[in-house]
Amino acid sequence: MGLSFLEGNEAIAWGAVAAGCSFFAGYPITPATTVFNSMLNLLPPAGGICLQGEDEIASIGFCLGASMAGRKAMTATSGPGISLYSEQISFATGSEIPIVIVNVQRLGPSTGSATKGADGDIQFMRWGNSGGQPVIVLAPVDVEDCYILTIHAFNLAEQYRCPVFIAANKEISMTRESVDLKALDIPAIINRKTGTENKPFLPFGVSDKSLVPDFLPVGSKTLVRQTSSTHGPDGYITVDPGIISQTQERLYKKICSGIDKFTYYEADTEPDSDTLVICYGVTARAAKTAVYNLRKNGKKISLLILKTLWPVPEKLILKHARSIKRVIVPEMNLGQYVREIERILKGIKIEFLGRMDGNLIKPAQIEEMICNE
């Protein structure tokens, strides 16, 4: 594809195919259904599989099974579906099953408002699994990001053998924009590292140099064990505290130690500014406009747009707040990611601008907060 007029959900689907996705399962839910529709058009002609589960739990289960069999798999849903995904997310985390999960967020709680966007699932995506192990969450700002970050999401899922979330939003996913996919800087495609068949295989064994186990598909000539229970390198269930501790530490380190390698962001800084706006997702579009308008009037404002939300890119945030006295954090919720900013930037004045009523945060609201010192 060259120059195209795509909505965010379509771009996610095209990005998935470009990354090598060959399996999709989902259940219709506004505003994520057009990811499903797009995959239904794209995958079967390319030899892939796209199917509808009887519910969200079955859908993500199908994806985990396909991934264990060696396919790159993706599912897509919104807040109510993410709630139902929780147990399977924990399974993917503990058993190191690569999967990309698209969360097109809408206004909650519960069923909420299906046609109104929000960013109310930000903390849930990080902590919505039993055990509290880290996950990777990427947040697109526009249709171009939807395409590029989906490819990154598959690469990270494969490289680190873990679930990776795309934290989209109804307003991004269902807005159409012109994008030239051929002109984009596409990352090289990464596939999971495979083990050697026809010899004893440790499905969760790692070498001294790697924190991520090699992969062999379930159903290959070599016996591969999988379990959702605590297990050792051989895949057998264990209650040995030493083995369990080593596995828990490795699951944590393999994600958190790599954050500097997948910190995606956009920065627009003013050398002498003392105010920094930190934002993500669709709100970043309003922040860009607000910063542009204020600069025209002589105010010096810096802007940091986070596209990697979890693990928190602490070094990046500290770097851009080094000479800053005041930080503005706008979010379409009642205060979620701002807690991480407050945790990291001790001694700096943090101001939060939240909205969770179905309407977008407007540039004028951000401008007013910045000017109201």
C-alpha positions as CSV (number, residue, x, y, z in Angstrom):
1,M,0.0,0.0,0.0
2,G,1.1,3.6,-0.7
3,L,-0.9,6.7,0.1
4,S,-4.0,5.5,1.9
5,F,-7.0,7.0,3.8
6,L,-7.2,4.8,6.8
7,E,-8.7,4.8,10.2
8,G,-6.5,3.7,13.1
9,N,-8.0,0.3,13.4
10,E,-7.4,-0.4,9.7
11,A,-3.8,0.7,10.2
12,I,-3.4,-1.6,13.1
13,A,-4.6,-4.5,11.0
14,W,-2.2,-3.6,8.1
15,G,0.7,-3.2,10.6
16,A,-0.1,-6.7,12.0
17,V,0.1,-8.3,8.6
18,A,3.3,-6.4,7.8
19,A,4.8,-7.8,11.0
20,G,3.9,-11.4,10.0
21,C,0.7,-11.9,12.0
22,S,-1.1,-15.0,10.6
23,F,-3.8,-15.6,13.3
24,F,-6.5,-13.3,14.7
25,A,-9.4,-14.2,17.0
26,G,-11.8,-11.7,18.5
27,Y,-15.3,-10.9,19.5
28,P,-17.2,-7.9,18.1
29,I,-17.1,-4.9,20.5
30,T,-17.3,-1.2,19.8
31,P,-14.9,0.5,19.1
32,A,-12.5,-2.4,18.3
33,T,-14.7,-4.3,15.8
34,T,-13.1,-2.7,12.7
35,V,-9.8,-4.3,13.6
36,F,-11.6,-7.6,13.4
37,N,-13.3,-6.6,10.1
38,S,-10.0,-5.6,8.6
39,M,-8.2,-8.8,9.6
40,L,-11.1,-10.8,8.1
41,N,-10.4,-9.1,4.8
42,L,-6.6,-9.4,5.0
43,L,-5.7,-12.7,6.6
44,P,-7.6,-15.5,4.7
45,P,-6.3,-14.4,1.2
46,A,-2.8,-14.4,2.6
47,G,-3.2,-17.9,4.0
48,G,-3.8,-16.8,7.6
49,I,-6.7,-17.5,9.9
50,C,-9.3,-15.1,11.3
51,L,-12.1,-16.3,13.4
52,Q,-14.7,-15.1,16.0
53,G,-14.8,-16.8,19.3
54,E,-18.0,-17.3,21.3
55,D,-16.8,-14.7,23.7
56,E,-13.7,-12.7,24.6
57,I,-12.3,-15.4,26.9
58,A,-12.4,-18.0,24.0
59,S,-11.0,-15.5,21.6
60,I,-7.8,-14.8,23.5
61,G,-7.5,-18.5,24.3
62,F,-7.5,-19.3,20.6
63,C,-4.7,-16.8,20.1
64,L,-2.6,-18.3,22.9
65,G,-3.0,-21.7,21.4
66,A,-2.1,-20.4,17.9
67,S,1.0,-18.7,19.4
68,M,2.1,-21.9,21.2
69,A,1.8,-23.6,17.8
70,G,4.2,-21.1,16.4
71,R,2.0,-18.4,14.8
72,K,2.1,-14.7,15.4
73,A,-1.3,-13.9,16.9
74,M,-3.3,-10.8,17.7
75,T,-6.6,-10.1,19.3
76,A,-8.5,-6.8,19.8
77,T,-11.2,-5.6,22.2
78,S,-12.2,-2.8,24.5
79,G,-12.4,-2.3,28.3
80,P,-15.1,-4.9,29.0
81,G,-13.1,-7.5,27.0
82,I,-9.8,-6.6,28.6
83,S,-11.5,-7.4,32.0
84,L,-12.4,-10.9,30.6
85,Y,-8.9,-11.3,29.2
86,S,-7.3,-11.0,32.6
87,E,-6.7,-14.7,33.4
88,Q,-5.4,-15.4,29.9
89,I,-3.1,-12.4,30.1
90,S,-1.6,-13.9,33.3
91,F,-1.2,-17.2,31.5
92,A,0.6,-15.5,28.6
93,T,2.9,-13.7,31.1
94,G,3.8,-16.7,33.2
95,S,4.1,-19.2,30.4
96,E,5.9,-16.7,28.1
97,I,3.5,-16.9,25.2
98,P,3.9,-14.0,22.6
99,I,0.7,-12.2,21.8
100,V,-0.4,-8.7,20.7
101,I,-3.5,-7.4,22.5
102,V,-5.2,-4.3,21.0
103,N,-7.2,-2.3,23.6
104,V,-9.3,0.3,21.9
105,Q,-10.3,2.1,25.0
106,R,-13.8,3.6,25.6
107,L,-15.4,5.3,28.4
108,G,-16.0,3.1,31.5
109,P,-16.5,1.7,34.0
110,S,-18.1,-1.5,33.0
111,T,-20.1,-1.2,29.7
112,G,-19.8,2.5,30.0
113,S,-20.3,4.4,26.8
114,A,-19.4,2.3,23.7
115,T,-19.0,5.3,21.4
116,K,-17.0,7.6,23.7
117,G,-13.3,7.5,24.0
118,A,-11.2,7.5,27.2
119,D,-7.9,6.4,28.6
120,G,-9.3,4.7,31.7
121,D,-7.6,1.3,31.3
122,I,-4.0,2.6,31.6
123,Q,-3.4,1.2,35.1
124,F,-5.5,-1.9,34.4
125,M,-3.3,-2.9,31.4
126,R,-0.3,-2.8,33.7
127,W,-1.8,-4.4,36.8
128,G,-4.6,-6.5,35.4
129,N,-2.8,-9.8,35.8
130,S,-2.3,-12.0,38.8
131,G,1.2,-11.8,40.2
132,G,2.0,-8.3,39.1
133,Q,4.7,-9.1,36.5
134,P,5.4,-6.3,34.1
135,V,3.9,-6.0,30.6
136,I,4.7,-3.8,27.6
137,V,2.2,-1.2,26.6
138,L,2.5,1.1,23.6
139,A,0.3,4.1,23.0
140,P,-0.3,5.5,19.5
141,V,-1.1,9.1,18.8
142,D,-2.3,8.9,15.2
143,V,-2.9,6.5,12.3
144,E,0.8,6.4,11.4
145,D,1.6,5.3,15.0
146,C,-1.1,2.7,14.8
147,Y,0.8,1.1,11.9
148,I,4.3,1.5,13.2
149,L,3.7,0.7,16.8
150,T,1.8,-2.5,15.8
151,I,4.9,-3.7,14.1
152,H,7.0,-2.8,17.1
153,A,4.4,-4.6,19.3
154,F,4.8,-7.9,17.4
155,N,8.6,-7.5,17.4
156,L,8.6,-7.1,21.2
157,A,6.2,-9.9,21.8
158,E,8.5,-12.2,19.8
159,Q,11.7,-10.9,21.2
160,Y,10.7,-11.0,24.9
161,R,8.0,-13.8,24.6
162,C,5.3,-11.8,26.4
163,P,2.0,-10.1,25.9
164,V,2.2,-6.6,24.4
165,F,-0.6,-4.1,24.5
166,I,-1.5,-1.4,22.0
167,A,-3.3,1.2,24.1
168,A,-5.4,2.8,21.4
169,N,-8.5,5.0,22.0
170,K,-11.8,5.2,20.2
171,E,-10.9,8.7,18.9
172,I,-7.6,7.5,17.3
173,S,-8.9,4.1,16.1
174,M,-12.0,5.4,14.4
175,T,-10.6,8.6,12.9
176,R,-9.4,8.5,9.3
177,E,-6.2,10.1,8.1
178,S,-4.1,10.1,5.0
179,V,-0.9,8.1,5.5
180,D,1.8,7.0,3.0
181,L,2.7,3.5,4.3
182,K,5.5,3.1,1.8
183,A,7.2,6.3,3.0
184,L,7.3,5.2,6.7
185,D,10.5,4.0,8.4
186,I,9.5,0.4,9.0
187,P,11.4,-1.5,11.7
188,A,13.1,-4.8,10.7
189,I,10.8,-7.8,11.5
190,I,11.9,-9.9,14.5
191,N,10.9,-13.5,15.0
192,R,11.1,-15.5,18.2
193,K,14.4,-17.4,18.7
194,T,13.8,-21.1,18.1
195,G,15.4,-24.1,19.8
196,T,16.8,-27.3,18.3
197,E,14.5,-30.1,17.6
198,N,15.1,-33.9,18.0
199,K,17.0,-33.5,21.3
200,P,15.8,-32.9,24.9
201,F,14.3,-29.4,25.2
202,L,13.9,-27.2,28.2
203,P,10.9,-25.0,27.3
204,F,11.8,-22.4,30.0
205,G,15.5,-22.9,30.1
206,V,17.8,-19.9,29.4
207,S,21.4,-19.5,28.8
208,D,23.7,-17.3,30.9
209,K,23.5,-14.5,28.2
210,S,19.7,-14.5,27.7
211,L,16.7,-14.0,29.9
212,V,14.3,-15.3,27.3
213,P,13.9,-19.0,26.6
214,D,14.2,-20.5,23.1
215,F,10.9,-21.6,21.5
216,L,9.6,-24.8,19.9
217,P,6.0,-25.1,18.9
218,V,3.6,-27.4,20.7
219,G,3.1,-30.4,18.4
220,S,6.6,-30.5,17.0
221,K,8.7,-33.6,17.0
222,T,10.3,-32.6,20.3
223,L,8.2,-32.8,23.5
224,V,7.3,-29.3,24.7
225,R,5.5,-28.8,28.0
226,Q,3.3,-25.8,28.9
227,T,1.6,-25.1,32.2
228,S,0.0,-22.1,33.8
229,S,1.3,-23.1,37.2
230,T,4.7,-22.3,38.8
231,H,7.3,-24.3,36.9
232,G,11.0,-24.9,36.4
233,P,13.0,-24.8,33.2
234,D,11.7,-28.2,32.2
235,G,8.1,-27.1,32.3
236,Y,7.1,-29.4,35.2
237,I,5.1,-27.9,38.1
238,T,7.2,-27.0,41.1
239,V,6.7,-25.6,44.6
240,D,10.5,-25.2,45.2
241,P,10.9,-21.6,46.5
242,G,14.4,-21.3,45.0
243,I,13.2,-22.2,41.5
244,I,10.1,-20.1,41.8
245,S,12.1,-17.1,42.9
246,Q,14.5,-17.4,40.0
247,T,11.7,-17.6,37.5
248,Q,9.9,-14.6,39.0
249,E,13.1,-12.5,39.0
250,R,13.8,-13.5,35.4
251,L,10.3,-12.6,34.2
252,Y,10.7,-9.2,35.7
253,K,14.2,-8.6,34.5
254,K,13.6,-9.7,30.9
255,I,11.1,-6.9,30.4
256,C,12.3,-4.1,32.7
257,S,16.0,-4.4,31.8
258,G,15.2,-3.8,28.1
259,I,13.1,-0.7,28.5
260,D,15.8,1.6,27.1
261,K,15.7,-0.4,23.8
262,F,12.0,0.1,23.3
263,T,11.3,3.6,24.7
264,Y,9.3,5.2,21.9
265,Y,8.5,8.9,22.2
266,E,8.3,12.3,20.6
267,A,10.0,15.3,22.2
268,D,9.7,19.0,21.3
269,T,11.7,20.9,23.8
270,E,12.6,24.6,24.3
271,P,16.1,25.1,25.9
272,D,15.0,27.7,28.4
273,S,11.5,26.5,29.3
274,D,10.6,25.8,32.9
275,T,7.3,24.1,32.0
276,L,7.0,20.6,30.5
277,V,3.8,18.9,29.2
278,I,3.9,15.1,29.5
279,C,1.2,13.3,27.6
280,Y,0.2,10.3,25.5
281,G,-2.4,9.0,23.1
282,V,-5.1,11.2,21.6
283,T,-4.5,13.9,24.2
284,A,-1.1,14.5,22.7
285,R,-2.7,15.9,19.7
286,A,-4.4,18.6,21.8
287,A,-1.2,19.2,23.6
288,K,0.7,19.8,20.4
289,T,-1.8,22.5,19.4
290,A,-1.7,24.1,22.8
291,V,2.1,24.3,22.8
292,Y,2.1,25.7,19.3
293,N,-0.4,28.4,20.2
294,L,1.4,29.4,23.4
295,R,4.8,29.6,21.6
296,K,3.3,32.0,19.1
297,N,2.5,34.2,22.0
298,G,6.1,34.0,23.3
299,K,5.7,31.4,26.0
300,K,8.5,28.8,26.2
301,I,6.9,25.3,26.7
302,S,8.4,21.9,26.3
303,L,6.5,18.8,25.2
304,L,7.2,15.1,25.8
305,I,4.8,12.6,24.2
306,L,5.2,9.1,25.6
307,K,4.5,6.2,23.2
308,T,5.9,3.5,25.6
309,L,3.8,3.7,28.7
310,W,4.9,0.5,30.5
311,P,7.4,-0.3,31.7
312,V,7.7,3.4,32.6
313,P,10.6,5.0,30.7
314,E,12.0,6.7,33.8
315,K,15.3,7.7,32.3
316,L,13.6,9.5,29.5
317,I,11.3,11.4,31.8
318,L,14.1,12.4,34.2
319,K,16.2,13.6,31.2
320,H,13.5,15.9,29.9
321,A,12.5,17.2,33.3
322,R,16.1,18.0,34.4
323,S,15.8,21.8,34.4
324,I,12.0,21.9,34.6
325,K,10.1,23.5,37.5
326,R,6.6,22.6,36.5
327,V,5.0,19.6,34.8
328,I,1.5,19.5,33.3
329,V,0.0,16.0,32.8
330,P,-3.3,15.9,30.8
331,E,-5.1,12.5,30.6
332,M,-8.6,11.3,29.6
333,N,-9.1,9.7,33.1
334,L,-9.3,10.8,36.7
335,G,-5.5,10.5,37.3
336,Q,-3.6,7.3,36.4
337,Y,-0.3,7.8,34.6
338,V,0.2,11.1,36.5
339,R,0.9,8.9,39.6
340,E,4.0,7.6,37.8
341,I,5.2,11.1,37.0
342,E,4.7,12.1,40.6
343,R,6.7,9.1,41.7
344,I,9.6,9.8,39.4
345,L,9.8,13.6,39.6
346,K,10.1,14.3,43.3
347,G,10.4,18.0,44.2
348,I,8.9,19.2,40.9
349,K,5.5,20.8,40.8
350,I,3.1,18.3,39.0
351,E,-0.3,19.5,37.8
352,F,-3.0,17.2,36.5
353,L,-5.7,17.9,34.0
354,G,-8.2,15.1,33.8
355,R,-11.4,14.5,31.9
356,M,-13.6,11.4,31.8
357,D,-17.0,12.5,30.6
358,G,-16.9,11.3,27.0
359,N,-15.4,14.5,25.6
360,L,-11.8,15.1,24.5
361,I,-9.4,17.4,26.4
362,K,-9.3,20.5,24.3
363,P,-6.2,22.6,23.5
364,A,-7.7,25.6,25.2
365,Q,-8.0,23.7,28.4
366,I,-4.3,22.8,28.4
367,E,-3.4,26.4,27.4
368,E,-5.5,27.7,30.3
369,M,-3.8,25.5,32.8
370,I,-0.3,26.4,31.6
371,C,-1.1,30.1,31.7
372,N,-2.8,29.9,35.1
373,E,0.4,29.8,37.1
